[in-house]
Amino acid sequence: MKLLLIADIHANYEAFQAVLEVPHDRAICLGDIVDYGPEPEKCIDFLQKKVIPTTRGNHDNSVAFKVDCQCGYKYKHLSIATREYTWKALDKYRIEYLQKLPLLIKKIIDGKRFYLTHGSPRSVFEYIKPETPDYLIRNMIDEAMEPIDADFLIIGHFHIPIDRKLGNLTIINPGSVGQPRDGDHRANCVLFDTECEKAEFLRLDYDIDAVCTKIKDRMPPADELIDILRRGY
């Protein structure tokens, strides 16, 4: 089975459409549908239409419950600045959708055990980075929301792709669909072959000009949002 792993769409509908054009059998989203981008309502609607299992990200949580997103300091002011726009774009039914998203998903697919969550097994607000020491990740696993009995830990949140082993556990972060942070503005996703257990990390072009135009026409602070989107960090 070809499993499409996506995360951190951040209301970038054009990037979202680009990754979903990758041929796949099933898709799973690791959360953060909203904030920063101009079309949160279209991204939510499409996830629902395609019945894509989705975990709740920290930004989804913040929009849904009007609480602190607890994101990194560098971009937090932009999350706050775009929050009012996001609330206005979403009706009560879409807000309820965000509220009902699970914090984690456990699945067995083709005999492979997956533990999927936005941040770390311990918290949707916690980062696992490429440089996070093994012992810290083990602490997160020991204190997980639910016991991890899995072959693969699939996460989002950090916006940078990760593929690393920790004992018998493989940790995969597909990177960000709509807000990459590693200097490449193209949309990120992973196509995971469950038969051979191979993760293919993909970077896809999309109509970034169209997204920037929508940001400029609709959202403050447009110039900073556009600069970050075009730079890819």
C-alpha positions, 0 to 999 in steps of 0.5 A: 500500500502507498500511504501518503503522509502529510503535515502542517498544511497551514491553510495553504490550499494550493500546496495541499492540492499539489501533494494530494496529486501524488498517486497513493492508496490512503492518506493521513494528516498529522495536523496543523491545518490552519493559521498563517495561510489564506484558506483554512476553510477549503483545507478543512472541507477537503480533508472532510470530503476525502475522509482523511484521518487527521490528528489535532495540531497545536494551531488547530487546538489554539483556533478551536479552543482559543488558547495559546498555540505554544509554538516557537518564538520566531513565528508566534507573532504571525500565528497571533496576527493571523488568528482573527482572520482564521476565526472569521474564515471558519464557521462553527461547524469547522471549529467543531471539526477542529475541536473533535480531532484526536490527539493521536491515531494508532493504526495497523496497516499491512501488519505495520504498527503506526503511532501518529501524532502532531508533536511528540508522543507526550504532547502536541506542543513538543518538538522532536528535531533532527538533533533531539538526543535519543535519551530525550525521545525515550523520555517522551516515549516513556511518558506518552499519551498512550503506550507506544507499541509501534514500528513507526512513530509519525509526527509533524510540528517541526516543519522539517523532514526527519527519518531516523531510527531509535532502536526498533522504532522508525521516526518519520516527519514528512515536513510541512505541506504549506510552510516549509522551514528548511530553505526550500519553499516547495511542498513536503510530503512522504509516500510510504510503501508499507510493503517494503517499508520505504519512505520516499520524501517528496518536494513538489512545486505548486502555484505559490504566486496564487497563494501570495496574491491571496495573502496580500489581498486578505491577510495582515501582515502580508509582506512578512507572511509572503517573505517566509513562504517564498524563502521557505523559512 
